[in-house]
Amino acid sequence: MGAAHFSGVRSRRGRAAAVFFFLGLISLSCAGRLPASRQKLEVRKHLKRLNKPALKTIKSPDGDIIDCVHISNQPAFDHPFLKDHKIQTRPGYHPEGLYDENKVSAENKETVKPITQLWHMNGQCPEETIPIRRTRKDDVLRASSVKKYGKKKQTSIPQPRSADPDLINQSGHQHAIAYVEGDTYYGAKATINVWEPKIQQPNEFSLSQIWVLGGSFGEDLNSIEAGWQVSPDLYGDNNTRLFTYWTSDAYQATGCYNLLCSGFIQINSEIAMGASISPVSAYRNSQYDISILVWKDPKEGNWWMQFSNGYVLGYWPSFLFSYLADSASMIEWGGEIVNSESDGQHTTTQMGSGHFPEEGFGKSSYFRNIQVVDSSNNLKSPKGMGTFTEKSNCYDVQTGTNDDWGHYMYYGGPGRNPNCA
């Protein structure tokens, strides 16, 4: 297959329209619910599919239950194409040119601290198992339907012909991102500042992530996503959690968060997808960040993910995708929130730290050491990085470069304020 390309993104205006359209793809749509008795049966069946037999169970201080499931019994292997799959225990190659994970400027060195997951306080999973956050009945019942549990809510809207915000904001999703496009990409990396933004409504969320994208912004969009999120609807609380997502058809039928469907193959026994990250940053106080690296193994062709200090989590088999089976054609880094306007006004849901970029380190949230993986499997600084936000008075983004952080960005904001109603 040739390199994936975006339709209608050759001109500056077209590029902006494509970015706008992707960022407006998902909306909060509801489906009719099943009769109570049938719904109970569907929920029970779904929980049985998701919650595999555990060799060990750990109760996290935040109330989560972490099941240590044998690596060969994880949800990925419910996929018909993975029945006879031989698990890759390590990637064929890592990208060349990784930044030092802990390289920060001298003035900030004392205030950036290591980070972990909350459940580690109460135990660890044995070798040859993987930690899986147990799905509970209430988790599934919060979704609009059993089928839509663990999936991004989406709708198909026409691609806007201009940068008209009225067309973009139909989905209720708002963003503050940096992006590159116009080349072929084989991965992306960033170190992401971790916060616990306040969420106004349970059906809203706030996330900070990397998007690795391929295809056109129609019904065939391929996306691999990873970062942190606060999502009361998905998890039932306001904790900051590590997450991943994938889709090969613009969030329609394929893909899911974390391990909530067949797809991602986890090999790591220490990190649980969807589990709480601890501690989190505090305003004018200690700062915490996580590194996310997603790259395509040039030997086997699968997309791998690494978390923070060398935790190789696992991989998305290349057959899951069409365009990404070859390469990505756009990378994005940044924040996203849902603005449901429940009281007729803009939401007060925060993005990042809830403070604007101009406040800087210790106050505004950042991405640092932003890089892309090129066709030679080298990590490189992104060329021609652009920025985008729908309403800069609500959430904004500013980029920069220096010797310690390479390419970086500050992003986020408080949502509703005197200039954002």
C-alpha positions in Angstrom: 0.0 0.0 0.0 1.3 3.5 -0.8 1.7 6.1 1.9 -1.6 7.2 3.4 -2.7 10.7 2.4 -5.4 13.1 3.4 -8.0 14.2 0.8 -8.4 17.9 0.5 -5.6 18.9 2.8 -3.1 20.3 0.3 -4.0 24.0 0.8 -3.7 25.8 4.1 -7.5 26.2 4.2 -8.0 22.5 3.3 -5.6 21.4 6.0 -7.4 23.5 8.6 -10.7 22.0 7.4 -9.3 18.5 7.8 -8.0 19.2 11.3 -11.4 20.7 12.2 -13.3 17.8 10.8 -11.3 15.2 12.7 -11.6 17.1 15.9 -15.4 17.4 15.4 -16.0 13.7 14.5 -17.1 12.5 17.9 -20.4 13.7 19.4 -22.5 12.8 22.4 -25.2 10.7 20.8 -27.6 8.4 22.7 -29.1 5.1 21.6 -32.3 3.6 22.8 -32.0 1.2 25.7 -33.0 -2.4 25.7 -35.8 -3.8 27.8 -34.5 -4.3 31.4 -34.4 -8.1 31.4 -32.6 -8.3 28.0 -30.3 -5.5 29.0 -29.3 -7.4 32.2 -28.5 -10.5 30.1 -26.5 -8.5 27.6 -24.5 -6.8 30.5 -23.8 -10.2 32.1 -22.6 -11.7 28.8 -20.4 -8.6 28.1 -18.8 -8.7 31.6 -18.0 -12.4 31.1 -16.3 -11.6 27.8 -14.3 -8.8 29.3 -13.4 -10.1 32.7 -11.1 -13.1 32.2 -10.2 -15.6 34.9 -7.6 -14.1 37.2 -4.6 -15.8 38.7 -4.3 -13.1 41.3 -6.5 -10.1 42.3 -5.3 -6.8 43.7 -7.6 -4.2 45.3 -6.4 -0.7 44.5 -6.7 2.1 47.2 -9.0 4.0 44.7 -11.5 1.1 44.7 -10.4 -0.5 41.4 -9.9 -4.2 41.2 -6.9 -5.3 39.2 -7.0 -8.8 37.8 -3.7 -10.5 37.0 -4.7 -12.5 33.8 -2.4 -14.9 32.0 -0.9 -13.2 29.0 -2.4 -15.8 26.6 -5.9 -15.3 28.0 -6.2 -11.5 27.5 -9.2 -10.0 25.5 -7.1 -9.5 22.4 -7.2 -13.2 21.7 -11.0 -13.2 21.3 -10.3 -11.7 17.9 -10.8 -14.4 15.1 -7.5 -13.3 13.4 -5.6 -13.7 16.6 -6.6 -17.3 17.5 -3.2 -18.7 16.5 -1.1 -15.5 17.0 2.3 -16.0 18.4 2.9 -13.2 21.0 5.8 -10.9 20.3 7.5 -10.6 23.7 9.6 -7.5 22.5 9.7 -5.2 19.6 12.1 -6.0 16.8 13.5 -2.4 17.0 13.2 0.7 19.2 13.5 4.1 17.5 16.9 5.7 17.5 17.4 9.0 19.2 15.4 8.8 22.4 15.7 11.9 24.6 16.8 11.4 28.2 13.5 10.7 30.0 14.5 12.9 32.9 16.2 15.8 31.1 14.7 19.0 32.4 16.1 22.5 33.0 18.1 23.1 36.1 15.5 25.5 37.6 12.7 22.8 37.1 14.7 19.7 38.0 13.7 19.6 41.6 10.0 19.9 40.9 9.5 17.2 38.3 9.0 13.9 40.1 8.6 10.2 39.1 5.1 8.8 38.7 3.4 5.4 39.1 0.0 3.8 39.3 -2.1 3.7 42.5 -2.7 -0.1 42.6 1.0 -0.7 43.0 0.7 0.2 46.7 -1.2 -3.1 47.3 0.7 -5.6 45.2 2.0 -6.6 41.8 1.1 -9.1 39.1 3.3 -12.3 38.6 5.4 -12.8 35.5 3.5 -14.1 32.4 0.3 -12.2 33.5 -1.0 -8.8 32.6 -2.9 -6.4 34.9 -6.4 -5.7 33.7 -8.8 -3.2 35.4 -11.9 -5.2 36.2 -15.1 -3.9 34.5 -18.1 -3.7 36.8 -21.8 -3.7 36.0 -22.2 0.0 36.8 -19.4 0.8 34.3 -21.3 -0.8 31.5 -24.7 0.6 32.6 -23.3 4.2 32.4 -22.9 3.7 28.6 -25.8 4.5 26.3 -25.8 0.8 25.3 -23.7 -2.4 26.0 -22.5 -2.2 22.4 -21.2 1.3 22.9 -19.4 0.7 26.2 -15.7 1.5 26.0 -16.1 3.3 22.7 -15.8 7.0 21.8 -19.2 8.4 21.0 -19.4 9.6 17.4 -21.5 10.8 14.7 -20.9 11.3 10.9 -21.0 14.9 10.0 -20.3 16.5 6.7 -16.7 17.7 6.2 -16.8 21.5 6.7 -15.8 23.5 3.7 -14.4 26.3 5.8 -13.1 27.0 9.3 -16.5 28.1 10.4 -16.7 27.4 14.2 -20.4 26.9 14.0 -19.8 23.8 11.9 -17.1 22.5 14.1 -18.7 22.8 17.5 -21.7 20.7 16.7 -20.0 17.7 18.4 -19.4 19.7 21.6 -15.7 18.6 21.6 -13.0 21.3 21.9 -9.3 21.0 21.6 -6.0 22.8 22.0 -3.4 20.9 19.9 -0.1 21.0 18.0 0.1 19.0 14.8 2.3 18.0 11.9 1.2 16.6 8.5 2.3 16.4 4.9 4.9 13.7 5.4 4.9 10.0 6.3 5.3 9.2 10.0 6.1 6.0 11.8 5.5 7.1 15.3 5.4 9.9 17.9 6.6 10.7 21.3 6.1 13.3 24.0 6.4 13.7 27.8 3.0 14.9 29.1 2.5 16.9 32.3 -0.1 15.1 34.4 -3.0 16.9 36.2 -6.4 16.2 37.6 -8.7 18.7 35.8 -12.1 19.4 37.2 -15.1 18.1 35.2 -18.5 19.9 35.4 -20.8 17.2 34.2 -20.5 13.3 34.4 -20.9 13.0 30.7 -18.0 15.3 30.0 -14.3 14.4 30.0 -10.9 16.0 29.8 -7.9 14.3 28.2 -4.3 15.0 27.1 -3.0 12.6 24.4 -1.0 11.9 21.3 -3.0 11.0 18.1 -1.3 8.9 15.3 -3.5 9.3 12.3 -3.8 7.8 8.8 -6.4 8.0 6.0 -8.8 10.6 5.0 -11.1 12.4 7.4 -14.1 10.5 6.2 -15.4 7.1 7.3 -12.0 5.3 6.9 -9.9 7.3 9.4 -7.3 5.2 11.3 -6.2 6.4 14.7 -4.0 5.2 17.5 -4.3 7.4 20.7 -2.6 7.3 24.1 -2.3 9.6 27.1 -4.2 10.4 30.3 -7.8 11.3 30.9 -10.5 12.1 33.5 -13.7 10.5 32.4 -16.5 10.0 35.0 -18.7 8.3 32.4 -16.1 5.7 31.5 -14.6 5.0 34.9 -17.2 6.2 37.5 -14.8 8.7 39.2 -12.7 11.8 38.6 -9.3 10.1 38.8 -6.6 10.8 36.2 -6.0 7.5 34.3 -3.6 6.2 31.7 -5.5 5.3 28.5 -5.2 4.1 24.9 -7.7 4.1 22.0 -7.7 2.8 18.5 -10.1 2.8 15.5 -9.8 1.9 11.8 -13.1 3.3 10.7 -13.5 6.8 12.2 -14.9 5.5 15.6 -17.8 3.7 13.9 -17.6 -0.1 14.5 -13.9 -0.8 15.3 -11.8 -0.1 18.2 -12.1 0.8 21.9 -10.5 2.3 25.0 -7.8 0.2 26.7 -8.5 -3.5 26.7 -12.2 -3.2 26.3 -12.3 -5.1 23.0 -10.0 -7.4 21.0 -7.1 -5.6 19.4 -4.2 -4.3 21.6 -1.9 -7.1 22.8 -0.4 -6.3 26.2 2.9 -7.9 27.2 3.7 -5.8 30.4 2.9 -7.1 33.9 3.4 -3.8 35.7 1.2 -1.2 34.0 -2.6 -1.4 33.8 -4.5 0.4 31.0 -7.3 2.6 32.5 -5.7 2.5 36.0 -5.2 5.7 38.0 -1.9 7.6 37.7 -0.4 8.9 41.0 0.6 11.4 42.1 -0.6 14.3 39.9 0.7 17.8 39.6 -0.3 20.7 41.8 -0.4 24.4 41.0 2.9 26.2 41.9 4.0 22.9 43.5 5.6 19.5 42.4 5.1 18.6 38.8 4.6 15.1 37.5 4.8 13.9 33.9 4.6 10.7 31.8 6.3 9.8 28.6 4.4 8.2 25.8 6.0 6.7 22.7 4.1 5.0 19.9 6.1 3.6 17.0 5.8 1.1 14.1 8.3 -1.8 14.3 10.0 -1.8 10.9 10.6 -5.6 11.3 7.1 -7.0 12.1 5.1 -3.9 11.1 3.1 -3.7 14.4 2.5 -0.5 16.3 4.1 -0.5 19.8 3.6 1.6 22.8 6.0 2.5 25.6 5.1 4.2 28.8 7.4 6.4 30.8 10.7 4.9 32.0 11.0 1.9 29.6 7.7 0.1 30.2 7.0 -1.5 26.8 3.3 -2.1 27.2 2.4 -4.0 24.0 1.3 -3.6 20.4 -1.5 -3.1 18.0 -1.2 -5.7 15.2 -0.9 -4.0 11.8 -3.8 -6.0 10.4 -6.2 -4.0 12.5 -5.6 -1.0 10.2 -5.8 -0.1 6.6 -3.8 3.2 6.2 -1.8 2.7 9.4 -0.7 -0.7 8.1 1.7 1.4 6.1 2.4 4.7 7.9 0.7 7.7 9.5 0.1 10.9 7.6 -0.7 13.2 10.6 0.4 13.4 14.3 -1.3 15.5 16.9 -0.4 16.3 20.5 -2.7 18.1 23.0 -5.9 18.4 25.0 -9.6 17.6 24.4 -12.7 18.3 26.4 -16.4 17.8 26.0 -18.6 20.9 26.3 -22.2 19.8 26.8 -23.4 23.3 27.7 -25.8 21.7 30.2 -26.9 25.0 31.6 -26.9 26.9 28.3 -23.4 28.2 29.0 -19.9 27.0 28.2 -18.7 24.2 30.5 -16.3 24.9 33.4 -14.6 21.6 32.6 -10.9 22.3 32.7 -8.3 21.2 30.1 -4.8 20.4 31.3 -4.2 22.3 34.6 -7.2 24.6 34.0 -4.8 27.5 33.4 -3.8 29.2 30.2 -0.5 28.6 28.5 1.0 32.0 29.2 1.2 31.1 32.9 4.1 28.7 32.2 5.8 26.0 34.2 4.2 24.8 37.4 0.9 26.5 36.5 0.0 25.6 32.9 0.1 22.0 31.6 2.8 21.1 29.0 4.0 18.5 26.5 7.8 18.4 26.2 10.4 16.6 24.1 7.8 16.4 21.2 9.2 14.1 18.5 8.1 12.1 15.5 9.6 8.8 14.1 10.7 9.0 10.5 11.0 6.3 7.8 14.5 5.3 9.0 13.1 4.6 12.5 14.8 7.7 14.0 13.2 10.0 16.5 13.3 13.6 15.0 12.0 17.0 15.9 8.8 17.7 14.1 9.0 20.0 11.1 6.4 22.7 10.4 4.4 22.1 13.6 1.1 24.0 13.5 -1.4 24.7 16.3 -5.2 24.7 16.5 -7.9 25.5 19.0 -11.6 26.3 18.4 -12.0 28.9 21.1 -8.7 30.4 22.3 -10.6 32.3 25.0 -11.6 29.0 26.6 -8.6 26.8 25.9 -5.4 27.9 24.2 -2.0 26.5 23.0 1.5 28.0 22.6 4.6 26.2 21.3 8.3 26.8 21.7 11.7 25.2 21.6 14.8 25.1 23.9 17.8 22.9 24.5 16.4 20.9 27.4 12.8 20.3 26.2 13.3 20.3 22.4 9.9 21.1 20.9 7.3 21.8 23.6 3.9 23.3 24.1 1.8 24.7 26.9 -1.9 24.2 26.5 -5.3 24.2 28.3 -7.5 26.6 30.1 -10.5 26.9 32.5 -13.4 26.8 30.1 -16.1 29.2 31.1 -14.7 32.6 32.1 -15.6 36.3 31.4 -14.2 35.9 27.9 -15.6 32.4 27.3 -19.3 32.2 27.8 
